[in-house]
Protein backbone atom coordinates (compact mmCIF):
# COMPACT_ATOMS: atom_id res chain seq x y z
CA UNK A 1 0.00 0.00 0.00
CA UNK A 2 1.44 3.33 -1.06
CA UNK A 3 2.34 5.66 1.86
CA UNK A 4 0.76 9.05 2.44
CA UNK A 5 3.61 11.55 2.24
CA UNK A 6 3.41 14.85 4.13
CA UNK A 7 5.83 17.75 4.60
CA UNK A 8 7.55 16.17 7.60
CA UNK A 9 7.89 12.66 6.14
CA UNK A 10 8.94 13.70 2.61
CA UNK A 11 12.74 13.49 3.28
CA UNK A 12 12.31 9.96 4.68
CA UNK A 13 10.31 8.67 1.67
CA UNK A 14 12.57 10.43 -0.84
CA UNK A 15 15.56 8.92 0.97
CA UNK A 16 14.11 5.41 0.69
CA UNK A 17 13.53 5.97 -3.02
CA UNK A 18 17.30 6.68 -3.27
CA UNK A 19 18.00 3.60 -1.08
CA UNK A 20 18.94 5.66 1.96
CA UNK A 21 17.37 5.87 5.44
CA UNK A 22 16.93 9.51 6.40
CA UNK A 23 16.22 10.29 10.06
CA UNK A 24 16.34 13.53 12.02
CA UNK A 25 19.01 14.76 14.43
CA UNK A 26 18.42 17.63 16.87
CA UNK A 27 20.84 20.50 16.22
CA UNK A 28 20.87 21.37 19.94
CA UNK A 29 21.13 18.08 21.88
CA UNK A 30 22.16 15.70 19.08
CA UNK A 31 19.31 13.25 19.74
CA UNK A 32 18.42 11.19 16.67
CA UNK A 33 14.71 10.67 16.12
CA UNK A 34 12.14 8.93 13.99
CA UNK A 35 9.40 9.47 12.92
CA UNK A 36 10.05 12.97 11.62
CA UNK A 37 8.58 15.73 13.76
CA UNK A 38 8.81 19.52 13.92
CA UNK A 39 10.71 19.71 17.23
CA UNK A 40 12.90 17.56 19.46
CA UNK A 41 10.98 15.41 21.96
CA UNK A 42 14.05 15.40 24.25
CA UNK A 43 14.84 19.10 24.55
CA UNK A 44 12.02 20.89 22.67
CA UNK A 45 14.27 22.62 20.14
CA UNK A 46 12.38 23.31 16.91
CA UNK A 47 13.79 22.00 13.64
CA UNK A 48 16.15 19.19 12.81
CA UNK A 49 18.95 18.15 10.53
CA UNK A 50 18.25 15.29 8.13
CA UNK A 51 20.97 12.64 8.49
CA UNK A 52 21.53 9.31 6.77
CA UNK A 53 21.46 6.20 8.95
CA UNK A 54 23.69 3.22 8.20
CA UNK A 55 20.73 0.81 8.16
CA UNK A 56 22.22 -1.50 10.77
CA UNK A 57 20.77 -2.23 14.18
CA UNK A 58 19.01 -4.82 16.30
CA UNK A 59 15.44 -6.04 16.66
CA UNK A 60 13.65 -4.29 19.51
CA UNK A 61 10.29 -5.99 18.97
CA UNK A 62 8.32 -7.80 16.28
CA UNK A 63 4.90 -9.08 15.30
CA UNK A 64 4.13 -12.00 13.03
CA UNK A 65 1.25 -11.26 10.62
CA UNK A 66 -0.87 -14.28 9.72
CA UNK A 67 -3.90 -12.60 8.16
CA UNK A 68 -3.74 -10.26 5.20
CA UNK A 69 -5.23 -6.80 5.68
CA UNK A 70 -6.52 -6.89 2.12
CA UNK A 71 -6.73 -9.33 -0.76
CA UNK A 72 -3.80 -7.47 -2.38
CA UNK A 73 -1.52 -8.89 0.33
CA UNK A 74 -2.93 -12.41 0.68
CA UNK A 75 0.14 -13.94 -0.96
CA UNK A 76 2.46 -12.16 1.51
CA UNK A 77 1.29 -13.86 4.71
CA UNK A 78 2.76 -14.90 6.96
CA UNK A 79 5.37 -12.15 7.36
CA UNK A 80 7.12 -10.43 10.24
CA UNK A 81 7.22 -6.71 10.97
CA UNK A 82 10.09 -5.57 13.18
CA UNK A 83 10.88 -2.48 15.17
CA UNK A 84 14.62 -1.93 14.82
CA UNK A 85 16.90 0.02 17.14
CA UNK A 86 19.17 1.62 14.57
CA UNK A 87 22.82 2.05 15.55
CA UNK A 88 22.23 5.82 15.32
CA UNK A 89 19.90 5.68 18.32
CA UNK A 90 16.34 5.79 16.99
CA UNK A 91 13.78 3.15 16.08
CA UNK A 92 12.25 2.42 12.67
CA UNK A 93 9.70 -0.06 11.42
CA UNK A 94 10.08 -2.49 8.54
CA UNK A 95 9.40 -5.97 7.34
CA UNK A 96 12.03 -8.61 7.90
CA UNK A 97 12.92 -10.60 4.82
CA UNK A 98 13.71 -13.83 6.63
CA UNK A 99 10.39 -15.61 6.61
CA UNK A 100 11.11 -17.38 9.88
CA UNK A 101 10.47 -15.85 13.28
CA UNK A 102 12.55 -12.90 14.40
CA UNK A 103 14.08 -12.72 17.85
CA UNK A 104 14.61 -9.70 20.04
CA UNK A 105 18.25 -8.70 19.80
CA UNK A 106 18.81 -10.14 16.30
CA UNK A 107 21.28 -8.00 14.37
CA UNK A 108 19.83 -6.73 11.10
CA UNK A 109 20.77 -4.70 8.06
CA UNK A 110 18.47 -2.73 5.79
CA UNK A 111 17.65 -3.26 2.15
CA UNK A 112 15.07 -1.73 -0.14
CA UNK A 113 12.18 -3.02 -2.24
CA UNK A 114 11.18 -0.71 -5.07
CA UNK A 115 7.50 -0.57 -5.95
CA UNK A 116 6.04 1.40 -8.87
CA UNK A 117 5.73 4.71 -7.00
CA UNK A 118 7.45 4.17 -3.64
CA UNK A 119 10.21 2.19 -1.92
CA UNK A 120 9.77 -0.10 1.07
CA UNK A 121 12.30 -0.50 3.88
CA UNK A 122 13.02 -4.12 4.81
CA UNK A 123 15.61 -5.85 6.95
CA UNK A 124 17.69 -9.04 6.81
CA UNK A 125 19.16 -10.85 9.79
CA UNK A 126 22.93 -10.76 10.00
CA UNK A 127 24.10 -14.06 11.43
C-alpha positions, 0 to 999 in steps of 0.5 A: 500500500502506497504511503501518504507523504506529508511535509515532515515525512517527505525526506524519509520517503525520498531517501528510501527511493534513493536507497537511503534511510533519512532520520532527524538529528536535533541540532541542539542536543544531538538526539536522533529521532524517527518518525520525523517531527517539527521539534525535538521530543528530548529538549524541545528545540524546533527544527532538525537536521536530516541525516543518513542512517547506516541501516544497521541495528538490532530487533527491539520488537516484532509481530508475526502477521498471519492474516492479510489486511486486504486481498492485495496482500494475501500472498504475503502472509505470513510475514514479520514486521520488526521495530529496529533500534538503529545504531544511530539511536532511533527506532524504525519499522520495517518488514524482515525478509527472513520468513522465519520468526525474528528474535529480540536482539537479532542483528539486522541490516536494511535493504530496499524493495522498489514498488512502482511509486514508492520504496519499502524498507526491509531488513535481513538478519545478519548471522 
